[in-house]
């Protein structure tokens, strides 16, 4: 990242840049995370306006990176985060809506921020569920279909994903997968890799 923002300079070689470099790294990490989510949102949404909005946000973030640390630090990250979050939620709702188009009832326990620690969810209808920010620590999802399940910020530490299909889950990241337990049968999105410890 120092190569991109500071031309390869190190704060060890240029101590005067230390404070700015650390501040820029903190912001850059948040921006990279936003870019990851925006790329998925743009590829998954049906609404052309939402797709354009995602493209605009991505462009503005990439432009800030191109302008160096001063431009990165000049961004109002809180405001940008709120706007991006709103877009991600709208895309999620759009993608998930088709799974309840026939009037099927949604499981009230499967909601954003739900405490599902250690729960056996194998018999639940999960497709299209909004589990954003949920606690899925050590939950049992073996063999489950998580198509269009919003997993933005969900805690998947030690979640049992053996044989589960997460290939079309929403907003799944590599760190979440790395913290979970899966195997060779676990299906992941194309841009994520199975951790070495999965058997």
Steps between C-alpha positions, in 0.01 A plus 500: 500500500793733567601437138163630381455795734854603585700391198661217697632728776519349849435698819817338634696676229289817520377531862320825420248303293413257781188673630359571155587150376327325790192720464489436125538124553202500736282683248632297207404176671140620535497617139631167369224325695241730343641430153463126561135532599420751226641273232270222616201732529557624146515145369195375689245782475219513245428871528710694244496808725647302788764361267592853390516616862734214587719585200513867605605416854766263373630764262519769770686266737745392230554865406584579862760223503648643182534840666722370778472518880379861517200424281428179690507684832282779359210260448210513744518129571208496744266660249628278219461191717139593583417554133666177389331307781162632390569387143620156611184452706280604207674254267474228763127559538455491123694174460333330796144611416453241225532220756185616675302605192252217547403626844702247698544597862845604612643333810486776767817365661697560180546875524784755496713483813339175616667294772533161331806384693522122499160462329423205274368673187512203266124460481427872451404659170791741469491621138440874491542549876646825635768391746696823478703549818372173648693286747542164331788385720516119508161478327425188299446581132623170360342424164301824504417710194594862578407644162421873530559496877634840608810428710636855518699520824367166628726321750575157355770392744496121527174481304461153350481547124587149385307428181326840509438703185616859548578556132220759468499639854505879530794704629714208613870574556819297526556578871152365579576180311842465662336506844244231413524122465436342162619224273558415135122485445442858617416721202635856506470805273755493218709781650547328838737214579460201730730537803788255530356351820178383329502127432 
